[in-house]
Amino acid sequence: MEVLHAINERKSIRRYSEQAISKETIEEIVNAGIRAPSSKNRQPWRFVIVKSDSSKLEMLDAMRSGLKREETAKPALPDSKQFISGAKHTLRIMEQAPVTIFVINPLVFRDLS
């Protein structure tokens, strides 16, 4: 029942405090992700942790550029138009977050440049 309780009681946080997040806490989160089940136990994911101010600014600039690209007449992701407003909201949340952890599946990655 612990798992069901955790699933039922989880919350999505969209407002963050100024409190720093320890390296140990970040490692705990990533380790939990590493242990998550995957199809045929391939565990294809890679984690990118963005924490420093300069890295965060680069990440936010990249996301803004991607959003601008997708709003053009020839987006790299043709079906992305319906998701733009949600992505802009995510950008605003990421601006506030002290740490961002990207989970990337290189098995489905394709070059969008």
N, C-alpha and C positions, 0 to 999 in steps of 0.2 A: 504493500500500500504506500510505501514511501515515495515511489516513483509517481504514482497517480496523484498523490498530494502535491508533489513538486510541480507537476504539469498543471494541475488545477489552480495552484496558488501563484504561479509565475506572473510577473508584471512586466510590461514594456515601459521603460523609463525614457522620457523624451526631454527631460530637464535635468541638467547636471549641476552638481555643486562644484566649488573650486577645490575640493579636497583631492590631493594627489592620489594616484593609484599605485600601489607598491609593485615592484618587479615580481614579487612572489605571487601576488594576486593575478597579474597578467599571465604568468607561467601556469598557474592553476587553471585558468580559463582555457588557455591553449591546450594544455594536457587533457582536459575534459573533451575538447574537440577532437584531439588525436584519437582518443579512445571511442569516439562515436562509431556506430556500425556503418558499414558501407556495403554496397552490392559486391558480392563475391570477395569481400574483405580486401578490396583493392586499395582503399584509403588513399584516394588520389589527391586529396586536398593539400594545399600549401597555405601557410598563414603569413600575412604581412602585417606587422604591428607598426602603426604610425603614432609616435608619441612626441617627438621633439617639435619645437615651434617651427623650425625651418621645413621639416618634413611635412608637417601639417599644412603649412601654407602651399607647398608644392602639390599635395594631394588635393586640396580644395581648388587650386587653380586648374588642375587637370580635370576635375569633375565639372567645373564651370565651362571649360573649353569643350568637353564632351557634350554637355547640355546644349551649348550654342551650335555645335556641329549637328546635333540631332534635330534642331529646330530649323535647319536649312531645307532647301528644296530637295537636296540629295543626301539624306542621312545615311550613315554607315549601317545603322540598324533600321531597315525599312519599316518595321512594325512598332517602332519605339514611341511614336507620337502620343499614343494613349497613356504612356507612362511618364511623360515629361513632368507633369505637375507633381506627381508623387516623388520623382527624383529630385525636384527642386526642394520639396519639403525635407527629404533626406539630407540634402546639402545643408540646409539650415540647422538640422539636428547635429550633423557632423561638425559644424562650426563651433558648437557649444561643447562637444564631447572632449574630455581631456585625453582620451586614447581611442583610436579606432583600430579594430582588428578586421582585416579583410580575409575571407576564406575563399580561396581560388581553386577551381578545379581545372588543372591544365589539360585534362582529357577533352574538354569542350572548348578550350581557348582557340580563338582564331585572330589573326592579325587584322586590326581595324584601321591601320594607318593608310 
